[in-house]
């Protein structure tokens, strides 16, 4: 397994953000983490990416303990956060070269990787454009290209389609699924948009810091005798979609 989480809990003072989380991602697949805003998705991502220190529990990524082998873990991991972290006043190239340098890549090493990833996302012509001039969908694609520069085995995306129009959301979702197929990339895609989840996706439903269900969307619907994942989500959480 690429990511294994055991008995993970995290609190902000008296607020329990995550409670006894146990989860194993399916390798080489598009894994969906489904939950409404405030479910604990971003807290989980902060722990997986080492922005937050573990309080209790264990996380293993690509066979390495996040607590004991952080450097090895970060080499295996690419992350796209919900809020953009691109420098708007730098060009696409400058943003990407800076990220590559943080991973120990020289400019000579980074150039073919930048060229490849921008071509994959149809952004080759925007290499020298300032990020500020890009629309939301293109900025997201630059962030994903940046996260893939060091060729990670695992890609974490926290609400990557927030603020995008439906057509752009669908296109971005398809791009990521193609990476899973073409590169055997393991993806954890956190979302509150149920339409982004496919029937054969491994799905984990997170609500108020707890995992309510985890299996493929099809299997979960069969187990709970629900017509579809949207109906199941409403039934388990008591919320609308």
C-alpha positions as CSV (number, residue, x, y, z in Angstrom):
1,X,0.0,0.0,0.0
2,X,1.2,3.5,-0.8
3,X,-0.3,5.2,2.2
4,X,-1.4,3.5,5.4
5,X,-2.9,5.4,8.2
6,X,-3.4,3.7,11.6
7,X,-5.3,5.1,14.7
8,X,-4.8,8.7,13.6
9,X,-6.4,11.4,15.8
10,X,-5.8,15.2,15.8
11,X,-7.4,18.0,17.8
12,X,-7.2,21.8,17.9
13,X,-7.5,22.3,21.6
14,X,-10.8,20.8,22.7
15,X,-12.0,20.4,19.0
16,X,-11.5,16.9,17.7
17,X,-10.7,17.3,14.0
18,X,-9.9,13.7,13.3
19,X,-10.9,10.7,15.4
20,X,-9.3,7.3,15.1
21,X,-8.7,7.3,11.3
22,X,-7.7,4.0,9.7
23,X,-7.2,4.0,6.0
24,X,-5.1,2.3,3.3
25,X,-5.0,3.8,-0.2
26,X,-5.1,1.6,-3.3
27,X,-1.9,1.9,-5.2
28,X,-2.0,3.2,-8.7
29,X,-5.6,4.3,-8.4
30,X,-7.7,7.5,-8.1
31,X,-8.7,7.4,-4.4
32,X,-11.5,9.8,-3.5
33,X,-11.8,11.3,0.0
34,X,-15.4,12.5,0.1
35,X,-16.7,14.8,2.8
36,X,-18.4,18.2,3.3
37,X,-16.5,21.3,4.3
38,X,-15.3,20.9,7.9
39,X,-15.2,17.1,7.7
40,X,-11.4,17.1,8.4
41,X,-10.1,16.6,4.9
42,X,-7.6,19.5,5.0
43,X,-6.4,18.5,8.5
44,X,-5.6,15.1,7.1
45,X,-3.7,16.6,4.2
46,X,-1.7,18.8,6.6
47,X,-0.7,15.7,8.5
48,X,0.1,13.7,5.4
49,X,2.3,16.5,4.1
50,X,4.0,17.2,7.4
51,X,2.6,20.7,7.8
52,X,1.2,19.5,11.2
53,X,3.1,17.1,13.5
54,X,1.4,13.9,14.5
55,X,-0.4,13.9,17.9
56,X,-1.4,10.3,17.9
57,X,-1.4,7.4,15.5
58,X,0.9,6.4,12.6
59,X,1.3,7.3,8.9
60,X,3.3,5.2,6.5
61,X,3.9,6.5,3.0
62,X,5.6,4.4,0.3
63,X,6.9,2.1,3.1
64,X,8.4,4.9,5.2
65,X,7.2,6.1,8.5
66,X,6.3,9.8,8.3
67,X,7.6,10.3,11.8
68,X,10.9,8.5,11.5
69,X,11.9,9.0,7.8
70,X,10.4,12.4,6.7
71,X,12.9,13.0,4.0
72,X,12.2,9.7,2.2
73,X,8.5,10.4,2.5
74,X,8.6,13.8,1.0
75,X,10.6,12.6,-2.0
76,X,7.7,10.2,-2.8
77,X,4.9,12.8,-2.3
78,X,3.5,15.6,-4.5
79,X,0.9,17.9,-3.0
80,X,-1.6,20.4,-4.3
81,X,-3.3,22.3,-1.6
82,X,-6.8,23.9,-1.6
83,X,-5.4,27.4,-1.6
84,X,-3.0,28.2,-4.4
85,X,0.7,28.6,-3.4
86,X,2.0,29.9,-6.7
87,X,3.7,33.3,-6.7
88,X,1.5,35.4,-8.9
89,X,4.2,37.9,-9.8
90,X,6.6,35.2,-11.1
91,X,6.4,33.5,-14.4
92,X,5.3,29.9,-14.8
93,X,8.9,28.9,-15.5
94,X,10.2,30.8,-12.4
95,X,7.6,29.1,-10.1
96,X,8.5,25.6,-11.5
97,X,12.3,26.1,-11.4
98,X,12.1,27.3,-7.8
99,X,10.1,24.2,-6.8
100,X,12.6,22.0,-8.6
101,X,15.5,23.6,-6.8
102,X,13.8,22.8,-3.5
103,X,13.9,19.2,-4.5
104,X,17.6,19.4,-5.3
105,X,17.2,19.5,-9.1
106,X,19.5,21.7,-11.1
107,X,18.1,23.9,-13.9
108,X,19.5,21.5,-16.4
109,X,17.7,18.6,-14.7
110,X,14.5,20.5,-14.3
111,X,14.1,21.8,-17.9
112,X,13.1,18.5,-19.5
113,X,10.7,17.7,-16.6
114,X,9.1,21.2,-16.9
115,X,8.8,20.8,-20.6
116,X,7.2,17.4,-20.3
117,X,4.7,18.3,-17.6
118,X,3.6,21.6,-19.2
119,X,3.1,19.7,-22.5
120,X,1.0,17.2,-20.7
121,X,-1.3,19.9,-19.5
122,X,-1.3,21.9,-22.8
123,X,0.6,24.8,-21.2
124,X,3.8,24.9,-23.2
125,X,3.0,28.3,-24.7
126,X,2.5,29.8,-21.2
127,X,6.0,29.0,-19.9
128,X,7.1,32.7,-19.7
129,X,3.7,34.2,-18.8
130,X,3.2,35.5,-15.3
131,X,0.9,33.3,-13.2
132,X,-1.3,36.3,-12.6
133,X,-2.3,36.3,-16.2
134,X,-3.6,32.7,-16.1
135,X,-7.2,31.7,-15.5
136,X,-8.1,29.5,-12.5
137,X,-8.0,26.3,-14.5
138,X,-4.6,26.9,-15.9
139,X,-3.2,27.9,-12.5
140,X,-4.5,24.6,-11.1
141,X,-2.7,22.7,-13.9
142,X,0.5,24.6,-13.3
143,X,0.3,23.6,-9.6
144,X,-0.3,20.0,-10.5
145,X,2.6,20.1,-13.0
146,X,4.8,21.6,-10.3
147,X,3.8,18.8,-7.8
148,X,4.8,16.2,-10.4
149,X,8.3,17.6,-11.3
150,X,10.2,15.4,-9.0
151,X,8.2,12.3,-10.2
152,X,6.5,11.4,-7.0
153,X,4.7,8.0,-6.5
154,X,1.8,9.6,-4.7
155,X,-0.2,12.8,-5.5
156,X,-2.4,14.5,-2.9
157,X,-5.0,17.0,-4.1
158,X,-7.1,18.9,-1.6
159,X,-10.3,20.3,-3.2
160,X,-8.4,21.0,-6.4
161,X,-11.4,22.0,-8.4
162,X,-12.8,24.6,-6.0
163,X,-13.8,27.8,-7.9
164,X,-13.5,26.2,-11.3
165,X,-16.4,26.0,-13.8
166,X,-18.0,22.6,-14.4
167,X,-16.2,22.0,-17.8
168,X,-12.8,22.8,-16.3
169,X,-13.5,20.6,-13.3
170,X,-14.3,17.7,-15.5
171,X,-11.3,18.2,-17.7
172,X,-9.0,18.4,-14.6
173,X,-10.5,15.3,-13.1
174,X,-9.9,13.4,-16.4
175,X,-6.3,14.6,-16.6
176,X,-5.6,13.2,-13.1
177,X,-7.3,9.9,-13.9
178,X,-5.1,9.5,-17.0
179,X,-2.0,10.0,-14.9
180,X,-3.1,7.1,-12.7
181,X,-3.5,4.9,-15.8
182,X,-0.4,6.0,-17.7
183,X,2.1,6.4,-14.8
184,X,0.6,4.1,-12.1
185,X,0.3,7.2,-10.0
186,X,-1.5,6.9,-6.6
187,X,-3.9,9.8,-6.1
188,X,-5.8,11.0,-3.1
189,X,-8.4,13.5,-4.4
190,X,-10.3,15.2,-1.6
191,X,-13.6,16.7,-2.6
192,X,-17.1,17.6,-1.4
193,X,-18.4,17.4,-5.0
194,X,-19.9,13.9,-5.4
195,X,-20.1,14.2,-9.2
196,X,-16.3,14.0,-9.2
197,X,-16.5,10.4,-7.9
198,X,-16.8,7.5,-10.4
199,X,-18.5,4.2,-9.6
200,X,-15.3,2.1,-9.6
201,X,-13.3,4.6,-7.5
202,X,-12.1,3.6,-4.0
203,X,-14.0,6.1,-1.8
204,X,-13.7,7.1,1.8
205,X,-16.5,9.1,3.3
206,X,-15.2,11.4,6.1
207,X,-17.7,13.3,8.3
208,X,-17.0,15.3,11.4
209,X,-13.6,13.8,11.7
210,X,-14.6,10.1,11.4
211,X,-14.6,7.6,8.6
212,X,-18.2,6.5,8.0
213,X,-17.5,4.1,5.1
214,X,-14.6,3.0,2.8
215,X,-14.7,0.8,-0.3
216,X,-15.3,1.3,-4.0
217,X,-18.4,3.5,-4.7
218,X,-20.2,0.5,-6.3
219,X,-19.5,-1.8,-3.3
220,X,-20.6,0.8,-0.8
221,X,-23.9,1.3,-2.6
222,X,-24.5,-2.4,-2.7
223,X,-23.6,-2.8,1.0
224,X,-25.9,-0.1,2.0
225,X,-28.6,-0.8,-0.6
226,X,-28.3,2.7,-2.0
227,X,-29.2,3.7,-5.6
228,X,-26.0,5.8,-6.0
229,X,-23.2,7.4,-4.0
230,X,-25.0,10.7,-3.6
231,X,-28.0,8.9,-2.0
232,X,-25.6,7.0,0.3
233,X,-23.8,10.1,1.3
234,X,-27.0,11.9,2.3
235,X,-28.1,8.8,4.2
236,X,-24.9,8.4,6.2
237,X,-24.3,12.1,6.9
238,X,-27.8,13.5,7.1
239,X,-26.7,16.3,4.8
240,X,-27.7,17.4,1.3
241,X,-25.2,17.2,-1.6
